[in-house]
Amino acid sequence: MAEQLRYILRLSEQSNITVAVLPSDLTHWTPAHEGAFVLYEFAKAPPIVQLEHYRAPAFLFETKDVAAYKQAVVDIRTSTLPLDASAGLIAAIATEMEEA
């Protein structure tokens, strides 16, 4: 798993990839607690949301629904560790695993 964490760190160096850690000791609820979702934003089409489910994904197209998930992304991002702290934590966990 340390190798996977190091790979994530390498990916995070790309300009189009952001890796931020949501701390496990949060004292407030975030939309991330509700489950996985992907917000797709396109240059020439309206955004959509993909919800992850057990057997198949579901897609949301309604403007009101998509707006709620856009706000969810903002809420989650404001709850994450700063990018440098996130990278530091991931690196520390990878080092700890390598030493074990």
C-alpha positions as CSV (number, residue, x, y, z in Angstrom):
1,M,0.0,0.0,0.0
2,A,2.9,2.3,0.6
3,E,3.7,2.1,-3.1
4,Q,0.1,3.1,-3.9
5,L,0.4,6.1,-1.6
6,R,3.6,7.2,-3.3
7,Y,1.9,6.9,-6.7
8,I,-0.9,9.1,-5.5
9,L,1.7,11.7,-4.4
10,R,3.3,11.6,-7.8
11,L,0.0,12.1,-9.5
12,S,-0.8,15.0,-7.3
13,E,2.2,16.8,-8.8
14,Q,0.2,17.2,-12.1
15,S,-1.5,20.5,-12.6
16,N,-4.9,18.8,-13.3
17,I,-5.0,16.6,-10.2
18,T,-5.6,17.7,-6.6
19,V,-5.2,15.4,-3.7
20,A,-6.5,16.5,-0.3
21,V,-7.2,14.5,2.8
22,L,-10.4,14.7,4.7
23,P,-9.4,14.3,8.3
24,S,-10.9,11.4,10.2
25,D,-11.4,13.5,13.3
26,L,-13.8,16.0,11.8
27,T,-16.3,17.2,14.3
28,H,-18.9,18.3,11.7
29,W,-20.8,16.5,9.0
30,T,-19.8,16.9,5.3
31,P,-21.5,15.6,2.1
32,A,-18.6,13.1,1.9
33,H,-20.3,11.2,4.7
34,E,-23.3,10.4,2.4
35,G,-21.2,8.4,-0.1
36,A,-19.2,8.6,-3.2
37,F,-20.1,10.9,-6.1
38,V,-18.5,12.3,-9.2
39,L,-19.2,15.8,-10.5
40,Y,-18.6,16.0,-14.2
41,E,-18.2,19.4,-15.7
42,F,-17.8,19.8,-19.5
43,A,-16.8,22.7,-21.8
44,K,-19.8,22.3,-24.1
45,A,-22.4,20.6,-22.1
46,P,-24.2,21.1,-18.7
47,P,-22.6,19.4,-15.7
48,I,-23.9,16.0,-14.4
49,V,-23.4,14.0,-11.2
50,Q,-22.7,10.3,-11.0
51,L,-23.7,8.6,-7.8
52,E,-22.0,5.3,-6.9
53,H,-24.3,2.5,-5.9
54,Y,-23.8,-1.2,-5.2
55,R,-24.8,-2.6,-8.6
56,A,-24.9,0.4,-11.0
57,P,-24.3,4.1,-11.0
58,A,-27.1,6.7,-11.2
59,F,-26.8,10.0,-13.0
60,L,-28.4,13.4,-12.0
61,F,-29.0,15.9,-14.6
62,E,-31.5,18.3,-13.0
63,T,-30.0,21.8,-12.4
64,K,-31.2,21.9,-8.8
65,D,-29.6,18.5,-8.0
66,V,-26.3,19.3,-9.8
67,A,-26.2,22.7,-7.9
68,A,-26.5,20.9,-4.6
69,Y,-23.5,18.6,-5.5
70,K,-21.5,21.6,-6.7
71,Q,-22.0,23.1,-3.2
72,A,-21.1,19.7,-1.7
73,V,-17.7,19.9,-3.5
74,V,-17.1,23.3,-2.0
75,D,-18.1,22.1,1.5
76,I,-15.8,19.1,1.3
77,R,-12.9,21.1,0.0
78,T,-13.2,23.6,2.9
79,S,-13.0,20.6,5.3
80,T,-9.9,19.0,3.9
81,L,-6.4,19.5,5.1
82,P,-4.3,22.1,3.2
83,L,-2.6,20.5,0.1
84,D,0.9,20.6,1.7
85,A,-0.4,19.0,4.9
86,S,-2.3,16.4,2.9
87,A,0.8,15.4,1.0
88,G,2.8,15.4,4.2
89,L,0.4,13.1,5.9
90,I,0.2,10.7,2.9
91,A,4.1,10.6,2.7
92,A,4.3,10.0,6.5
93,I,1.9,7.1,6.3
94,A,3.8,5.6,3.3
95,T,7.1,5.9,5.2
96,E,5.5,4.3,8.3
97,M,4.3,1.4,6.2
98,E,7.7,1.0,4.5
99,E,9.4,0.8,7.9
100,A,7.0,-1.8,9.3
